[in-house]
Amino acid sequence: MSREILFKGKSTATGEWTEGGYFEAPHGCFISETVWENEKKWSQWARTVDPSTVCQYTGLTDRNGVKIFEGDIVKIFDYPDCYGCVRFGSYADVRGTVDACYGWYIEFLPNNDYYRQDFGNWANKIVVVGNCFNNPELLQVAAQHADQDVLALAT
């Protein structure tokens, strides 16, 4: 069994996203890639990236075959206005069966206590619609829709 280890980050020179292997050196953080032209000829490049934008690949793709990275904003396919941000770390189990979970999860926006956060539950039901670096407005729109829903329920 093999797993693709991949990172992406924003180039400090161009502002463009670049994918590949990640490494740190005394003079910066880099994303590198080896490009094979044929079996014997290859080239390698490394681009300096902003370390605050480095995101790891989850190993999964969305419904459209797009690679899902940490920091991506995803939309639940069958749920209108249900957005979340892909994260890695500790999160609470909404069902209350365990105190804490660790791994890939979706941080729903705003914090919706009734959606399961475990990434595996949603993997084939989501589409990547942006990321928290390029599209922070998507997070604000999701929060506004949730606020409107709460107001509608209260009246």
C-alpha positions in Angstrom: 0.0 0.0 0.0 1.4 3.4 -0.9 0.2 6.9 -0.1 1.0 10.0 -2.0 2.8 12.5 0.3 2.2 15.9 -1.3 2.1 19.5 -0.1 1.1 22.8 -1.7 2.1 26.4 -0.9 2.0 29.9 -2.4 5.2 30.9 -4.2 6.7 34.0 -2.6 7.9 35.1 -6.1 4.7 34.8 -8.1 1.9 34.2 -5.6 0.9 31.1 -7.5 0.2 27.7 -5.9 2.8 25.1 -6.3 2.7 21.4 -5.4 5.4 18.9 -4.5 7.6 17.8 -1.6 8.1 20.2 1.3 11.3 21.1 3.0 12.8 23.8 5.2 16.3 25.2 5.0 18.0 28.0 6.8 17.1 30.4 4.0 13.5 29.6 3.6 10.7 27.0 3.1 10.4 25.2 -0.3 8.2 23.1 -2.4 10.1 20.9 -4.8 9.2 18.6 -7.6 11.0 16.1 -9.8 9.8 16.1 -13.4 10.6 13.0 -15.5 11.0 13.7 -19.2 11.7 10.0 -19.9 13.2 7.1 -18.0 16.7 8.6 -17.9 16.2 12.3 -18.0 14.7 14.4 -15.3 14.8 17.8 -13.8 14.1 19.1 -10.3 13.1 22.5 -9.2 12.3 24.1 -5.9 10.2 27.2 -5.2 10.3 29.4 -2.1 6.9 29.4 -0.5 5.2 31.4 2.2 5.3 28.9 5.2 1.9 30.1 6.5 0.3 28.8 3.3 1.8 25.3 3.3 -1.0 22.6 3.2 -0.7 18.8 3.2 -2.7 16.6 0.8 -5.3 14.5 2.5 -4.8 11.6 0.1 -8.4 11.9 -1.1 -10.2 13.7 -4.0 -13.6 15.3 -4.1 -16.6 14.2 -6.2 -14.9 15.9 -9.3 -11.5 14.3 -8.8 -9.9 17.4 -7.4 -7.2 16.8 -4.7 -8.3 17.8 -1.2 -5.7 19.7 0.8 -5.6 21.0 4.4 -7.1 24.5 4.3 -9.4 23.8 1.4 -13.0 25.0 1.7 -15.4 22.3 0.8 -19.2 22.3 0.2 -21.3 19.3 1.2 -22.8 18.3 -2.2 -26.4 17.6 -1.0 -26.6 20.3 1.7 -27.3 23.9 0.5 -25.0 26.6 2.1 -23.1 24.0 4.1 -19.4 24.8 3.9 -16.4 23.7 5.9 -12.7 24.0 6.1 -10.5 20.9 6.0 -8.2 20.6 9.0 -5.9 18.2 10.7 -5.7 17.7 14.4 -7.9 17.2 17.4 -11.7 17.6 17.2 -14.7 16.6 19.2 -17.0 13.7 18.4 -20.5 15.2 18.0 -22.1 11.9 18.9 -20.4 12.0 22.3 -19.0 8.5 22.0 -15.4 9.6 22.6 -13.9 12.6 24.3 -11.6 13.6 21.4 -10.6 12.4 17.9 -7.5 13.1 16.0 -6.9 13.2 12.2 -8.4 14.9 9.2 -11.7 16.6 9.8 -14.0 19.3 8.5 -14.5 22.4 10.6 -18.1 23.3 9.6 -18.8 27.0 9.4 -20.1 28.4 11.6 -19.4 25.7 14.2 -22.4 23.4 13.6 -22.7 21.0 16.4 -25.0 18.6 14.5 -22.7 17.7 11.6 -20.2 14.9 12.0 -16.7 16.3 11.6 -14.8 13.1 10.7 -13.5 13.5 7.2 -14.1 9.9 6.1 -17.9 10.4 6.5 -18.0 13.2 3.9 -15.1 12.3 1.5 -17.3 11.3 -1.4 -20.0 13.9 -0.7 -17.9 17.1 -0.9 -16.6 19.5 -3.6 -13.7 21.8 -3.2 -14.9 25.4 -3.8 -11.8 27.3 -2.7 -9.3 27.6 0.1 -9.0 29.7 3.3 -6.1 31.7 1.8 -7.6 32.8 -1.6 -11.3 32.7 -0.7 -11.9 33.8 2.9 -15.1 35.5 1.8 -16.6 32.0 1.4 -16.3 31.5 5.1 -18.0 34.8 5.8 -20.8 34.0 3.4 -21.4 30.7 5.1 -21.5 32.4 8.5 -24.0 35.0 7.2 -26.3 32.3 5.9 -26.2 30.5 9.2 -27.0 33.7 11.1 -30.0 34.2 8.8 -31.2 30.6 9.4 -31.0 31.2 13.1 -32.9 34.4 12.9 -35.6 32.8 10.7 -36.0 29.9 13.3 -36.3 32.5 16.1 -39.1 34.4 14.5 
